[in-house]
């Protein structure tokens, strides 16, 4: 039900020291990305590499497009080549770490984030995404340290607050989880944030507060089946049978089939 948030790969946006032909292919490749012509973008970045095989930016950008196309193995190959050409570029380690994480190589991803942070100790995104990888390995306390570092570097980093909230929930620090969701929602309101904060309030038996959050989630996403289901459950716990059963019915209509078992038990 909960999810962790992470950033997309970083593209190159400026080119210096290259031939005009190389710059033209790189710029045209970036333009094709904007119109979602990913195959064309790869062709242009490949042509730039043929002209200048030592162009780390072209490898990075081609790797980014391959990641968008879910060719993570190909992306890793391009990032690795770029790192051979420019081993002091923290961005390249970060991007390769993202691709490794998509292949569930969490240990390898962490190693790349470590390298990015050695080069740039103020790389907030690398802390955030290293924390996400640690969560995948169930190292929630280590992840919380990383999310906290990301927040210290960027006090309005909403994804880091959301991620830290999720991690705190995994170690049953529900009050801390609620505090982080509250901050994250202030910065960037998301239906999932309200929903997950509602879950945490429910675990603390604050059912009225949970209902308020589920309602907010539904306002942002009127087809949020889980929010209807859990709001219905909280209403039943408060002996609000009519509204609770209506919410369970709506959850079922939206595809949350567990609702029907609860309807049979409580709404007959």
C-alpha positions in Angstrom: 0.0 0.0 0.0 2.9 2.3 0.7 5.4 3.4 -1.9 8.8 5.1 -1.9 9.6 8.1 -4.1 12.7 8.6 -6.2 13.9 10.9 -9.0 14.4 10.3 -12.6 17.8 10.1 -14.2 19.7 13.3 -14.9 20.2 14.4 -18.4 23.0 16.6 -19.7 21.8 20.0 -20.6 25.0 21.8 -21.8 27.8 20.8 -24.0 31.2 22.3 -24.1 34.4 21.2 -25.8 32.7 19.2 -28.6 32.5 19.6 -32.3 29.6 21.4 -33.7 28.3 18.2 -35.3 28.4 16.4 -31.9 26.5 19.3 -30.3 23.9 19.2 -33.0 23.2 15.5 -32.5 23.1 15.9 -28.7 20.7 18.8 -28.9 18.5 17.1 -31.4 18.5 14.0 -29.2 17.3 16.1 -26.3 14.7 17.7 -28.4 13.4 14.3 -29.5 13.1 13.3 -25.8 10.7 16.2 -25.3 8.4 14.9 -28.0 8.8 11.3 -26.7 10.7 10.1 -29.8 13.0 7.9 -27.7 14.1 5.7 -30.6 15.1 8.8 -32.5 16.9 10.2 -29.5 18.9 7.1 -29.1 19.9 7.2 -32.7 21.1 10.8 -32.3 23.1 10.1 -29.2 24.6 7.0 -30.9 25.6 9.2 -33.9 27.2 11.7 -31.5 29.2 8.8 -29.9 30.3 7.6 -33.4 31.7 11.1 -34.1 33.2 11.5 -30.7 33.7 8.2 -28.8 35.0 10.1 -25.8 31.8 12.0 -25.2 30.6 11.1 -21.7 27.5 13.2 -22.0 26.2 11.3 -25.0 26.6 8.0 -23.1 24.9 9.4 -20.1 22.0 10.8 -22.2 21.6 7.6 -24.2 21.6 5.7 -20.9 18.8 7.9 -19.6 16.7 7.2 -22.6 17.3 3.5 -22.3 16.2 3.7 -18.7 13.0 5.4 -19.8 12.5 2.4 -22.2 13.2 0.0 -19.3 16.4 -1.2 -20.9 18.2 -1.0 -17.6 21.0 -3.4 -18.6 21.7 -1.2 -21.7 21.5 1.9 -19.5 24.1 0.5 -17.0 26.4 -0.3 -19.9 26.2 3.3 -21.1 26.7 4.8 -17.7 29.7 2.5 -17.1 31.3 3.7 -20.3 30.6 7.3 -19.4 32.3 6.7 -16.0 35.3 5.3 -17.7 35.6 8.6 -19.5 34.7 10.8 -16.6 35.1 9.0 -13.3 34.6 12.1 -11.2 31.0 12.8 -12.3 28.7 12.1 -9.3 25.7 12.3 -11.6 26.8 9.2 -13.6 27.1 7.1 -10.4 23.7 8.3 -9.3 22.1 7.4 -12.6 23.7 4.0 -12.7 22.5 3.4 -9.2 18.9 4.2 -10.3 19.2 1.6 -13.1 20.7 -1.0 -10.8 17.8 -0.5 -8.4 15.3 -1.1 -11.1 17.0 -4.5 -11.7 16.7 -5.1 -7.9 20.5 -4.9 -7.5 20.1 -2.9 -4.3 23.6 -3.6 -3.1 25.1 -2.5 -6.3 22.8 0.6 -6.3 24.0 1.5 -2.8 27.6 1.2 -3.9 27.0 3.6 -6.7 25.2 6.1 -4.5 28.2 5.8 -2.1 30.5 6.8 -4.9 28.3 9.7 -5.9 28.4 11.0 -2.3 32.1 10.6 -2.0 32.4 12.9 -5.0 29.6 15.3 -3.9 28.7 15.0 -0.2 25.9 17.5 -0.7 24.1 15.4 -3.3 20.6 15.3 -1.6 19.1 13.0 -4.3 21.8 10.4 -3.8 21.0 10.3 0.0 17.3 10.0 -0.8 17.7 7.2 -3.3 20.3 5.4 -1.2 17.6 5.4 1.5 15.1 3.9 -0.9 17.5 1.1 -1.7 18.2 0.5 1.9 14.4 0.2 2.5 14.3 -2.5 -0.2 16.9 -4.4 1.9 14.8 -3.7 5.0 17.5 -1.5 6.5 14.9 1.0 7.6 17.0 2.7 10.3 19.8 3.2 7.9 17.3 4.5 5.4 16.0 7.0 7.9 19.5 8.4 8.4 19.8 8.9 4.7 16.4 10.5 4.3 17.2 12.8 7.2 20.5 13.8 5.6 18.6 14.6 2.3 16.1 16.8 4.3 19.0 18.6 6.1 20.4 19.5 2.7 17.0 20.4 1.3 14.3 21.4 3.8 11.5 21.3 1.3 12.4 17.9 -0.2 8.9 16.4 -0.1 9.9 12.9 -1.4 12.5 12.5 1.3 9.8 13.3 3.9 7.4 10.9 2.3 10.1 8.2 2.2 11.2 8.8 5.8 7.5 8.6 6.9 7.2 5.2 5.1 10.4 3.9 6.8 9.3 5.1 10.2 6.0 3.2 9.7 8.0 0.0 9.0 9.7 0.3 12.4 6.3 1.1 14.1 7.2 4.7 14.9 3.7 5.8 14.0 3.9 9.3 15.7 7.1 10.0 13.7 5.5 8.7 10.6 2.5 11.0 11.0 4.8 14.0 11.6 6.7 13.3 8.4 3.5 12.8 6.3 2.2 16.1 7.7 5.3 17.9 6.6 5.4 16.2 3.2 1.7 17.0 2.6 2.4 20.7 3.5 5.0 20.8 0.7 3.3 18.6 -1.9 -0.1 17.1 -1.1 -0.6 13.6 -2.5 -3.5 11.3 -2.1 -1.1 8.5 -1.0 0.2 10.8 1.7 -3.2 11.4 3.2 -4.1 7.7 2.9 -0.9 6.5 4.5 -1.2 9.1 7.3 -4.7 7.8 7.8 -3.3 4.2 8.2 -0.9 5.4 10.8 -3.6 7.2 12.7 -5.7 4.1 12.6 -2.9 2.0 14.1 -2.9 4.5 16.9 -6.7 4.1 17.2 -7.3 7.7 16.1 -10.2 6.5 13.8 -11.8 10.0 13.5 -8.5 11.5 12.4 -8.0 8.6 10.0 -11.4 9.2 8.5 -10.4 12.8 7.9 -7.3 11.7 6.0 -9.0 9.0 4.0 -11.6 11.7 2.9 -8.8 14.0 1.8 -7.3 11.1 -0.2 -10.6 10.5 -1.9 -11.1 14.2 -2.7 -7.7 14.1 -4.5 -8.5 10.7 -6.1 -12.2 9.8 -6.3 -11.4 6.3 -7.5 -9.1 5.5 -4.6 -10.6 2.1 -3.7 -8.3 1.4 -0.7 -9.2 4.8 0.8 -12.9 3.9 0.6 -12.3 0.5 2.1 -10.3 1.8 5.1 -12.6 4.7 5.6 -15.5 2.2 5.7 -13.6 0.1 8.2 -12.9 3.1 10.5 -16.5 4.1 10.3 -17.7 0.7 11.4 -15.3 0.8 14.3 -17.0 4.1 15.3 -20.4 2.3 14.9 -21.2 4.5 11.8 -22.7 1.5 10.0 -24.6 3.2 7.2 -21.7 5.3 6.0 -19.2 2.5 6.6 -21.2 0.0 4.5 -21.6 2.5 1.7 -17.9 3.1 1.6 -17.2 -0.7 1.6 -19.7 -1.0 -1.3 -17.9 1.8 -3.2 -14.5 0.1 -2.6 -15.9 -3.1 -4.0 -17.3 -1.4 -7.1 -13.8 0.1 -7.6 -12.2 -3.3 -7.6 -11.2 -3.8 -4.0 -12.7 -7.2 -3.6 -11.8 -7.7 0.1 -14.6 -5.3 0.7 -17.3 -7.8 -0.1 -16.1 -10.2 2.7 -16.4 -7.3 5.2 -19.9 -6.4 3.8 -21.1 -10.0 4.4 -19.8 -9.9 7.9 -20.9 -6.4 9.1 -23.5 -5.0 6.6 -26.2 -7.7 6.4 
